[in-house]
């Protein structure tokens, strides 16, 4: 076995070891460091921007905007190239939508009452929201029907409600 080259023996201490890094002590406590991470965990920037968006939209609901220009019903008919037959057709379509959506709202209201009777309160709450959406949509279509029927754009809610209650125009 004289043919094998002899490997020089090296001392373990002589080998270069990577420098031992010192573990630095955190400047803040564990809870304070975790608190900084929570903002990134819940995407605080997105939560903040979405909440400001909702707040701005909620504010805009209560601000009455003035129309840029006012036009009469007849001027709008000319601008949109609508005939009296088109107006009558749209009026009947709006009334049909009021009846259909209002009926669906009444049915969902009955279903909501049934769910309350069965003590299914979560389902009843959701059904009540659907009922409100149906009834609000039916009121919107009826308001448009009212404006076409009276040939007057820009009617107020007060005029609409007065006509609904008293039957006067």
C-alpha positions in Angstrom: 0.0 0.0 0.0 2.8 2.2 -0.6 1.2 3.5 -3.8 -1.4 5.6 -2.1 -0.5 9.2 -1.6 -0.2 10.3 2.0 -2.7 12.9 3.0 -1.2 15.5 5.3 -2.9 15.6 8.6 -4.5 18.9 9.5 -5.4 20.2 12.8 -9.1 21.0 13.3 -8.2 24.2 15.1 -6.1 25.4 12.1 -9.1 25.1 9.7 -10.8 28.4 9.2 -14.2 28.5 10.8 -16.8 31.0 9.8 -17.0 33.9 12.3 -19.6 33.3 15.0 -22.3 36.0 14.6 -23.5 37.4 17.8 -27.3 37.2 18.3 -28.5 40.7 18.8 -31.0 41.3 21.4 -34.3 42.8 20.0 -34.8 46.4 20.8 -38.6 45.9 21.4 -40.5 43.4 23.4 -42.1 40.3 21.8 -45.6 41.8 21.8 -44.5 45.1 20.3 -42.7 43.3 17.5 -45.8 41.1 16.9 -48.0 44.2 16.8 -46.0 45.6 13.9 -46.6 42.3 12.0 -50.4 42.4 12.6 -50.8 45.4 10.3 -49.3 43.4 7.4 -51.2 40.3 8.4 -54.5 42.0 8.1 -53.4 44.2 5.1 -54.0 47.3 7.1 -53.5 49.6 4.1 -56.3 47.9 2.2 -58.6 48.0 5.2 -57.9 51.7 5.7 -58.5 52.6 2.0 -61.7 50.5 1.8 -63.1 52.0 5.0 -62.4 55.5 3.7 -64.1 54.6 0.4 -67.2 53.4 2.3 -67.2 56.5 4.4 -67.0 58.8 1.4 -69.8 57.0 -0.4 -72.0 57.1 2.7 -71.4 60.8 3.0 -72.3 61.3 -0.7 -75.7 59.7 -0.1 -76.8 62.7 2.0 -75.5 65.4 -0.3 -78.2 66.8 -2.6 -76.6 67.3 -6.0 -77.9 70.1 -8.2 -78.5 69.1 -11.8 -76.0 70.5 -14.4 -78.9 71.5 -16.7 -82.6 71.3 -16.5 -84.8 70.3 -19.4 -88.5 69.8 -19.8 -90.1 66.5 -20.6 -90.8 67.5 -24.1 -87.2 68.7 -24.7 -86.0 65.3 -23.4 -88.4 63.5 -25.8 -86.9 65.5 -28.7 -83.3 64.9 -27.6 -83.9 61.2 -27.3 -86.1 60.9 -30.4 -89.0 59.4 -28.5 -92.5 59.4 -29.8 -95.6 59.4 -27.7 -96.1 55.7 -28.4 -92.6 55.0 -27.1 -93.4 56.9 -23.9 -96.6 54.9 -23.4 -94.7 51.7 -24.0 -92.1 52.6 -21.4 -94.8 53.7 -19.0 -96.6 50.3 -19.2 -93.2 48.5 -18.9 -92.4 50.4 -15.7 -95.9 49.6 -14.3 -95.4 46.0 -15.2 -92.0 45.9 -13.4 -93.6 47.5 -10.3 -96.2 44.8 -10.2 -93.7 41.9 -10.8 -91.0 43.1 -8.4 -93.6 44.3 -5.8 -95.2 40.8 -5.9 -91.8 39.2 -5.5 -91.2 41.5 -2.5 -94.5 40.5 -0.9 -93.7 36.8 -1.4 -90.3 37.2 0.2 -91.9 39.2 3.1 -94.2 36.2 3.7 -91.2 33.9 3.5 -89.4 36.1 6.1 -92.4 35.9 8.4 -92.4 32.1 8.0 -88.7 31.9 8.8 -89.3 34.0 11.9 -92.1 31.6 12.9 -89.7 28.7 12.6 -87.1 30.6 14.7 -84.6 30.7 11.9 -83.4 34.3 12.7 -80.3 34.4 10.5 -82.2 33.2 7.5 -85.0 35.6 8.2 -82.6 38.5 8.4 -81.2 37.6 4.9 -84.7 37.1 3.5 -85.7 40.5 5.0 -82.8 42.2 3.2 -84.0 40.6 -0.1 -87.5 41.9 0.7 -86.2 45.4 1.2 -84.2 45.3 -2.0 -87.3 44.2 -3.9 -89.5 46.9 -2.4 -86.9 49.6 -2.9 -86.5 48.6 -6.6 -90.3 48.5 -7.0 -90.5 52.1 -5.5 -87.8 53.3 -7.9 -89.7 51.9 -10.9 -92.9 53.4 -9.7 -91.2 56.8 -9.3 -90.1 56.6 -12.9 -93.6 55.6 -13.9 -95.0 58.6 -12.0 -92.7 61.0 -13.8 -93.6 59.6 -17.2 -97.3 59.6 -16.4 -97.2 63.2 -15.3 -94.9 64.3 -18.2 -92.6 66.0 -15.7 -88.9 65.4 -15.1 -87.3 66.2 -11.8 -90.3 65.4 -9.6 -89.5 65.4 -5.9 -90.1 62.5 -3.5 -92.6 64.8 -1.7 -94.7 65.2 -4.9 -94.6 61.5 -5.5 -95.7 60.7 -1.9 -98.4 63.4 -2.0 -99.8 61.8 -5.1 -99.6 58.4 -3.6 -101.4 59.4 -0.4 -104.0 61.8 -1.6 -104.4 60.8 -5.2 -103.9 64.5 -6.2 -101.6 65.6 -9.0 
